Amino acid sequence: MNTTWRTEQLRRLNQTMKAIEILAEHPDLTVIYQGKAWGYRDLLELSVRIFRLARQEGFDVHAFELWFAKDAELFAHYGLEWRVG
């Protein structure tokens, strides 16, 4: 994967995250965006994808690491792994 592709992916993922961010406050909702129904688990999966791409691009991901560590049980409940490192 090249840097340009990852940067474009980050941009698109960030747009999607902004569109579905209401789920962070209302995890019981479903949001329709770009023809897809997005649930809370999707929001968490998207955050993991953004984290991984951002880390590969050399962005500061410390805030993600703190959030993931704090909410590790939440991610585990949804069957998501985010392993740092």
N, C-alpha and C positions, 0 to 999 in steps of 0.2 A: 504494500500500500504506500502510496506516495503522500507527501505532506499536503499537497493541494487537495487531494481527495478527502483526507481526514478533516481538513479545515472546512471544506464544504459540508461534510457530514455533520460536523459540530454546529455549523450555522443552521442546517435544517432541523437537527434535533432540538436546538435551542428554540426555534420557532414553534415546534410542536409542544415543547415543555411550557412555553408561555400560554399556548392555547388551552392546555389542560391543567394548569396550575391550581385551579379551583379545587381539584381533587385533594390537594394537600390539606385543605381545611374541611372538606366534606368527602371523606373517603367512601361514603355509601352511594355517592352519585355516579352516574355514567355520563360521559361527555362524548358527543358526536363531533369528530373533527376529521376532515378529509375522507369522509365516507366510512370511517371506522368508529366503532364504539370503544371508548377508552375507559378503563376502570383504574382503581387505585394501584393494583399490581402493575399495570402498564406504566403508571407514573414512576414507580420504583424501578422497574426494568429500564426505563428511559434514563433515569438518573445514573444507573450503573453504566450504561453505554456511553453517556456523556463523560463520566469520570474516566473511563478507560481511554477514550479518544483524547481527552484533554491531557491526561498524563503522558500519553505517547507524544503529544505535540509539545510537551515541556511546560504546560501551563501550571500555575499553582493550584493544587488540588487539596490543600490542607483542610479547607472548609468541608469538602466532601468526606474526607477521612474522619473528621470529628463527628459529622452527622452519622456516617455509617457505624462508627464505633458506639455512639450513643444509642442508636436504634437497631443494633445488631439483631435483637430478638424479633423486631418487626420484620426485618428482611428475611430472617429464617422462617418466620410464620408464613410468608408468601413463597417460600422455597427458593429464595434468591441468595446467591453467593456474590460477594463483592471483593473478596481478598485483595488486600493492598500488598504490593510487592511482586 
